[in-house]
Amino acid sequence: MHVFAAFESTEYVELAVGEILENDFPQDKIVFVEMNNEENDRRLLDTINYSDGVSFSDTTATLGAIGMLLGVIYGSILYVGPVFMGLIGLLVGGFLGFFWDKRRVKQRLHKRKKEINIRTLFIIQCQTYEQVKLVKGICRKYFVSYLGLHDPSSKK
């Protein structure tokens, strides 16, 4: 059986491992993995093979249509004419919508990077369920973020 524990702070990991080693766990049964947040900026436009579910076309089309409508309305007053002002309004509204969506996705990504803050993952191989209960208790004592158990003998 393997117990997986993910901690946000390395200080708590050291305290937890120190207490686990005090309870006569062999040091070769403990594995540490340093975690890096590799979530990068998203691709700007979706392809047929990759889609992240975020559509830039909704806000772009909406603000483009609003800009075109306003350009046509107020273009009839101006010398350049309603058609030319409608095209300018379409371009300006489309660019505003595109950059607004881009900024919103970037803010959402920045917020997610701050939320996902797992620094250290460590795996402990246990022989009995008493050891599993002991390790889980120690991990909970030192503010574990995520805790999991892999038991190959159990059939699910």
Residue, then its C-alpha position, 0 to 999 in steps of 0.5 A: m500500500h502506498v500513501f500519497a501526501a501533498f503539502e504546500s509548505t516544505e516545513y510541514v513536510e519535514l516535521a511530518v517525515g521526522e515524526i514518521l521516521e521516529n515511528d520506525f519507518p524505514q527511510d528507503k520506503i519514503v519518496f519525495v517529489e518536488m512539484n513545479n507549477e507548469e501551467n503555462d499561458r493558454r493558446l490564443l486560438d483553438t485548433i481542430n485538435y485542441s480546444d480548451g473550452v474558452s471561446f474568444s469569438d463570443t465577446t469579439a462578435t458581440l462588441g464588433a456588432i455593437g461597434m458596427l451598429l454605432g458606426v452606422i448610426y453615427g456615420s450617417i452624420l459624418y462626412v465619411g458615410p455610414v458604411f465606412m464608419g460601420l466597418i471601422g466600428l466593427l474592427v474597433g469593437g472586434f479588437l476590444g472584445f478580443f483583448w478583453d477576453k484575452r485579459r480575462v483568460k490571463q487573470r483566470l490563469h493567474k488566479r489558478k496558478k495562485e490556487i494550485n500551490i502544491r510544493t512537495l509530494f511524498i509517497i510512503q510505502c506501508q505494510t499494514y493498515e495500522q501503518v496507513k492509519l498512523v501515517k494519515g494521522i501524522c499527515r493530517k496533524y501537519f496540514v496536508s493538502y491532499l491525501g490518498l491511498h493506493d492499495p493494489s490488493s483491493k479490487k474496485 
